[in-house]
């Protein structure tokens, strides 16, 4: 158990001070009664001391102690089961995505399709973002925070060449890390678990139903390695790729560093990637069909540690102890301790 406001635990010091003050008040009360009523009354009071005297007082002290702990806002970590799926939005941010055969540009059209996709995200699906040009990087780890995902999408801009394979492999690595996060106990003196040396055995394409990749690209590849090899890796991992073609088959001409370059949508390449992995191909104009991807996900059961605020529990228990102790004192002694 941890505390959000540890300094408030100093309030526990007030509990023994309160007990001491009650004892002083009680002794003065008894001495006054003894002087006024005589020795016989004092002896009667002494003989009546028992559980009816100390039980209510103990409950009140315990209640005050629990309330003092509640002031520090105790928190606990519990592991809760959760159904979740993972979708990686894999963006082509190569220079060709600045073409305007989709208005206003291919890049902006891809962003619009992705934002609409995120807006329909159910709470059980985590969305991550991978950007690739001639290399692939994870720019947003899978999360259920829609605002964070959309902010990441808005920051993407076209750059350099296109390497579809690196984008696909970066997406596969992101899914693997999300499903098997590294240990957080970096200061443990235990020996690290041995790293696997053998490649995992291939599984049927599309059998990994709890994760999927949405590849938003014009499909033009001008960097090694071959995208078909990365698509085979995804198929062997059972992860489907839903390819979204951004652009038009007729294409557009760009002025890049003083050179005029013609770029066009390569639908056959994207169709092949989708078919190999058991996914599907969509044109950007039909991106609304992407919503159906959620229906095809089969969320997996995972155990996630979550921090819970225990303050209401402690505060409620403390108040109950105070009330119970006060009621017993009134019933048994006719007064509060």
PyMOL commands that set and color helices and strands:
alter all, ss='L'
color gray80, all
select helices_A, chain A and resi 6-37+39-48+51-71+95-98+106-119+146-154+164-179+227-236+267-277+284-296+311-333
alter helices_A, ss='H'
color red, helices_A
select strands_A, chain A and resi 2-3+74-92+125-132+136-143+211-217+240-245+252-256+259-263+280-283+300-309
alter strands_A, ss='S'
color yellow, strands_A
deselect
rebuild
show_as cartoon
